[in-house]
Amino acid sequence: MDTPNAPGTAVSTEVIVGLEGYASYQMIALMSGATGGSLDIYVQTLIDGTWYDIIHYPQLAAGAAAIFYNTCHSRYSANGPTAVGTNLGPQLAVGSDLLGVTGGAFRLAAVAGAGTTLGTSIQLRFFAQYPGQV
């Protein structure tokens, strides 16, 4: 996905779907900072027609060098109550990810900070393992 070229929020047009029965998954994200402003990248999941935050990667400073993040989750994990954002208002705390059951679709959301003058490209690779799969 390409992040905003000015302060604001954008979501990916590509959505990962068909994940209702997964047992675990791994996401590998490649990201770098935008020009002129900070950048926050979220992964959101779709549940009953609403997109909810499940991952908020560490905030990227303007012009930050490319970095990979690897996140692994299991359907059989849990976490305590956590404030999350929805749809175009992501707000999960920076550096957080939520464990446990998620929806059957995922997308990226990018929030560009004040001073952003040029976006950047974010890549996400997604690997799911279904029950009984080795």
C-alpha positions as CSV (number, residue, x, y, z in Angstrom):
1,M,0.0,0.0,0.0
2,D,1.1,3.6,-0.5
3,T,0.8,5.8,2.5
4,P,-0.7,9.4,2.4
5,N,1.2,12.2,0.8
6,A,-0.1,14.7,3.3
7,P,-1.3,14.4,7.0
8,G,-4.3,12.1,7.1
9,T,-5.4,8.4,7.1
10,A,-5.5,6.0,4.2
11,V,-6.4,2.3,4.0
12,S,-5.2,-0.4,1.7
13,T,-7.3,-1.2,-1.3
14,E,-6.1,-4.8,-1.2
15,V,-7.8,-6.9,1.6
16,I,-6.7,-10.4,2.7
17,V,-9.9,-12.5,2.9
18,G,-11.0,-16.1,3.6
19,L,-9.3,-16.5,7.0
20,E,-12.3,-17.4,9.1
21,G,-10.9,-20.9,10.1
22,Y,-7.2,-20.2,10.7
23,A,-5.3,-21.7,13.7
24,S,-2.4,-19.3,13.5
25,Y,-0.8,-16.7,11.3
26,Q,2.4,-14.8,10.6
27,M,2.7,-11.3,9.1
28,I,5.9,-9.9,7.8
29,A,5.8,-6.2,7.2
30,L,8.4,-4.1,5.4
31,M,8.0,-0.4,6.0
32,S,10.0,2.9,6.0
33,G,9.3,6.5,7.1
34,A,7.4,9.0,4.9
35,T,8.9,12.4,4.1
36,G,8.4,15.3,6.5
37,G,6.2,13.6,9.2
38,S,5.8,10.6,11.4
39,L,3.9,7.5,10.2
40,D,1.7,5.0,12.1
41,I,0.9,1.7,10.5
42,Y,-2.0,-0.5,11.7
43,V,-3.3,-3.9,10.7
44,Q,-7.1,-4.1,11.1
45,T,-9.5,-7.1,11.0
46,L,-13.1,-7.1,9.8
47,I,-15.7,-8.4,12.3
48,D,-19.5,-8.0,11.6
49,G,-18.9,-5.2,9.1
50,T,-16.5,-3.0,11.2
51,W,-12.7,-2.8,10.9
52,Y,-11.0,-3.2,14.3
53,D,-7.3,-2.5,15.1
54,I,-5.2,-5.6,15.9
55,I,-1.6,-4.4,15.4
56,H,0.0,-1.0,15.7
57,Y,3.6,-1.1,14.6
58,P,6.2,1.1,16.3
59,Q,5.8,4.7,15.0
60,L,8.2,5.6,12.1
61,A,10.0,8.9,12.2
62,A,10.1,11.0,9.1
63,G,12.6,9.4,6.6
64,A,13.2,6.4,8.8
65,A,15.2,3.6,7.1
66,A,13.4,0.4,5.9
67,I,12.7,-2.1,8.6
68,F,11.0,-5.6,8.8
69,Y,8.6,-6.5,11.5
70,N,7.5,-10.1,12.1
71,T,4.3,-10.8,14.0
72,C,3.0,-14.3,14.9
73,H,-0.5,-15.1,16.4
74,S,-2.5,-18.1,17.4
75,R,-6.3,-18.4,17.6
76,Y,-5.7,-20.0,21.0
77,S,-4.2,-16.9,22.7
78,A,-5.9,-14.2,24.6
79,N,-5.2,-10.7,26.0
80,G,-6.9,-8.4,28.5
81,P,-9.2,-5.6,27.6
82,T,-7.5,-3.2,25.2
83,A,-8.7,0.1,23.8
84,V,-8.8,-0.1,20.0
85,G,-9.9,2.1,17.1
86,T,-12.4,1.3,14.3
87,N,-12.7,1.9,10.6
88,L,-10.9,5.2,9.7
89,G,-10.1,6.0,13.4
90,P,-7.3,3.7,14.4
91,Q,-6.0,4.2,18.0
92,L,-4.5,1.0,19.3
93,A,-1.4,2.0,21.5
94,V,1.8,2.2,19.5
95,G,3.9,-1.1,19.5
96,S,0.8,-3.2,20.4
97,D,-0.7,-6.3,18.9
98,L,-3.8,-8.2,20.0
99,L,-3.9,-12.0,20.4
100,G,-6.8,-14.4,19.9
101,V,-9.7,-14.7,17.5
102,T,-9.9,-12.1,14.7
103,G,-12.2,-11.7,11.7
104,G,-11.9,-13.3,8.3
105,A,-10.2,-10.4,6.6
106,F,-7.3,-8.1,7.2
107,R,-6.2,-4.7,5.8
108,L,-3.6,-2.0,6.5
109,A,-4.3,1.5,7.7
110,A,-1.7,4.3,7.6
111,V,-1.9,7.6,9.5
112,A,0.6,10.3,8.3
113,G,1.5,12.9,10.8
114,A,1.8,16.7,10.5
115,G,4.4,17.9,8.0
116,T,4.1,14.8,5.8
117,T,4.8,15.8,2.2
118,L,5.4,12.5,0.5
119,G,4.2,9.0,1.4
120,T,6.0,5.7,1.1
121,S,5.2,2.1,0.2
122,I,4.4,-0.5,2.8
123,Q,4.5,-4.3,2.0
124,L,2.7,-7.0,4.1
125,R,3.2,-10.7,3.6
126,F,0.6,-12.9,5.3
127,F,0.9,-16.7,6.0
128,A,-2.0,-18.6,7.6
129,Q,-2.0,-22.1,9.1
130,Y,-5.3,-23.9,9.4
131,P,-6.0,-26.6,12.0
132,G,-4.4,-29.9,11.1
133,Q,-2.0,-28.3,8.6
134,V,1.7,-29.0,9.1
